Structures are given as C-alpha cells and as structure tokens.
Amino acid sequence: MKINIGTKNKIKIGALHEIIADYDFWGKTAVKGIKTDSGVSKQPKNLAETVRGARNRAKNAFKDCGLSLGIEDGLMALPGSLTGFANVTVAAFFDGRRYYLGLSSAFEYPPKAIKLVKKGLDINQAFYKMGLTSNPKIGSAQGAVGILTKGRWKRKDTIKQAIIAALIQLDNKNLYQSYQSTWKN
C-alpha cells in the first residue's frame, strides 16, 4: 500500500514510518511526503480548526495512493486550566471516501506563550521570542512539548499518539463499518 502524508516535515514522516512497523494489516507500505496546505491559520486556535486542518491536509495529499494522512497541531479549549487552552495533535487518515480521526494527549502552554499566540505568533515564534529555544522551527525538531518536559516527551511522541488513535478504526473495521455518523463535518 502507498500512503501519502500531507507534509514534508521529517518528524511527522518519521512518526508514520515508526507506527507502520507495528501494524501488519497493511503489508508492504511505501510512504511519500507531499507538501499540502492546511487551509487553516498557521496556529489553529480551536479544536474544530485543528481537525479541519488535518482533514484538509489528508484530502489534499490523496493522489495515487490507497490512504493519505494529515496531521495538524493546534489549540483547544480546556475549561478550568490556567490559560483556558491546551495543545493537541490531530491525525486524519483519508481513504478517498471517509476520514479516520485520532487525537493525542493534550498539554498546556505557558501563559506568556498563549498571549503571544493570541497576538498572532505561532507557537514556534512564541517560544523563540520567549528565549526558550534558539531554534525558530521547533516543530520540526523536539517541539514545544520537548522543551517543556526537558526531553521526556517529544513532538514525535505526540504525533505517534494521534496516529495510533486514528488507526483504531482502520485496525478494527468490523466494529465501525456499519455506523453512519449524524455529525455535521
């Protein structure tokens, strides 16, 4: 099977390669990274926008393949938290007909980072401006979570969680195939 992933980000592509090795239902699998547009803001500020970005990336990458994948990081509301927001990663597989979604564990950014994001910066820029990193593209490296956890949890781990969660439906098709969603997408 050929899987296109809607990104050229080596961390995201590497995470998919690592996950594929754990699943035997695909057989031999080739992965191709394709630069795609998410169709959402550079820093999604709610869960609906983050899901839409992942779905758009998957749909835009669906060319000459059996399955495509879109991954998007963004904020979601987290009532009762210090800032009111948490970061989450959404993975969306697309088979040309329907989407299979999964989310990662979420974590809260520092209040100053959220203020900078509300002013228009993405999280890479916010962490760079705050002096938390000398790398202006931390999303292509350990990610903000890697900085905040001092390397205990890296961005690739978050991406892998979201991919595994999205694969639940593909790995257990018999449990999901007859259900028709009534949600508006």
Secondary structure, DSSP 8 states (H G I E B T S, - for coil): -EEEES---HHHHHHHHHHHTT--SS-S-EEEE-----SS-SS--SHHHHHHHHHHHHHHH-SSSSEEEEEEEEEEE-TTSSSSEEEEEEEEEE-SS-EEEEE---B---HHHHHHHHTT--HHHHHHHTTS-S-TTGGGTTHHHHHHTTTSS-HHHHHHHHHHHHHHHHHTHHHHTT----S--
